[in-house]
């Protein structure tokens, strides 16, 4: 992950939020069953993260 040192703070923060969100949604799904809304929100968060990477300088 040496490439992470050159990322802007916003891109790094979005990446961390996306990974943490994936862990939370997966844990929720394993413990209580699947929730389509949680997975939908995680996909939207992932797309926003990709957008941050696409628009960074």
C-alpha positions as CSV (number, residue, x, y, z in Angstrom):
1,X,0.0,0.0,0.0
2,X,2.8,2.4,-0.7
3,X,0.6,4.1,-3.2
4,X,-1.7,5.3,-0.5
5,X,0.9,7.8,0.7
6,X,0.5,9.8,-2.5
7,X,-3.3,10.0,-2.3
8,X,-5.1,13.2,-1.3
9,X,-6.6,13.2,2.2
10,X,-10.2,13.1,0.8
11,X,-9.5,10.0,-1.3
12,X,-7.8,8.3,1.6
13,X,-10.7,9.1,3.9
14,X,-13.3,7.8,1.3
15,X,-11.3,4.6,0.8
16,X,-11.3,4.0,4.6
17,X,-15.0,4.7,4.9
18,X,-15.8,2.4,2.0
19,X,-13.8,-0.5,3.5
20,X,-15.2,0.0,7.0
21,X,-18.7,0.2,5.5
22,X,-18.1,-3.1,3.7
23,X,-17.0,-4.7,6.9
24,X,-20.1,-3.4,8.8
25,X,-22.5,-4.4,6.1
26,X,-21.0,-7.9,5.9
27,X,-21.1,-8.3,9.6
28,X,-24.7,-7.2,9.7
29,X,-25.6,-9.6,6.9
30,X,-23.9,-12.5,8.7
31,X,-25.5,-11.7,12.1
32,X,-29.0,-10.6,11.1
33,X,-29.6,-11.4,7.5
34,X,-29.2,-9.5,4.3
35,X,-30.5,-6.0,3.9
36,X,-30.9,-4.7,0.4
37,X,-30.8,-1.1,1.5
38,X,-27.5,-1.5,3.3
39,X,-25.9,-3.1,0.3
40,X,-27.4,-0.4,-2.0
41,X,-25.9,2.3,0.3
42,X,-22.5,0.6,0.2
43,X,-22.6,0.4,-3.6
44,X,-23.4,4.1,-3.7
45,X,-20.5,4.8,-1.3
46,X,-18.2,2.8,-3.5
47,X,-19.3,4.7,-6.6
48,X,-18.7,8.0,-4.8
49,X,-15.2,6.8,-3.8
50,X,-14.5,5.9,-7.4
51,X,-15.7,9.4,-8.4
52,X,-13.3,11.0,-5.9
53,X,-10.4,9.0,-7.5
54,X,-11.6,10.0,-11.0
55,X,-11.7,13.7,-10.2
56,X,-8.5,14.0,-8.1
57,X,-5.7,16.0,-9.5
